[in-house]
Every structure is written in C-alpha cells, then in structure tokens.
Amino acid sequence: MNSPTHQAAIGPTLTWVLLIVLAALSLTLARHGHTYAWIGGIVALLTWTKAILVARAFLEVQRASPVFRRVVLIFISVAPVGLALTAWLERAPLR
C-alpha cells in the first residue's frame, strides 16, 4: 500500500510539462538579461526550481537518507548560486 509520504506530489508527465515551461521562461528572460539587473536572479531561481522538480520527481530524494538528501540539495544549489553570482558580478562596476 502506498502511503502519501511515498507518493510524488505531481506526476512525471506534469513535471515534464512544468520543466518545459520553466525552461522556455528561463530562455525568454535570458534574452533580456542585459536589460534589467534582476533578471539574472530570476533565471537562477527558475534553475533551482527545475533542479528541485527533477530531484523530487525523478531522483526521489524524499525517500533517500537525510545525508544523501542534503548532498543532492547542496549539489543542485551550485548552478543557481553560480548564475546569481555571475549576474551580480556582471553588474558590479570594475575599478
């Protein structure tokens, strides 16, 4: 019997649709990245959201041990933090 804690919040098909929508939104925002300074942060947030979706729906990190779950969450946070840092450094004036 499947308990609610072992069931994914959304199914794999809906996850794929969300990933496609988020990717399209990221690409659209990235095209205008030089227009507004805050867009880099939004793209980083969308990247982190996509990584969380993949980890929960396909890697099933909610079933993993706490140590493995933390390792995965730290790993998937590296790219968004790098994107946000890059966007911030791009706007910082050179001295």
Buried (B, 14 or more C-beta within 10 A) or exposed (E): EEEEEEEEEEEEEEBEEBBEEBEEEBEEBBEEBEEEEEBBBBBBBBBBBBBBBBBBBEBEBBEBEEEEBEEBBEEBBEBBEEBBEEBEEEEEEEE
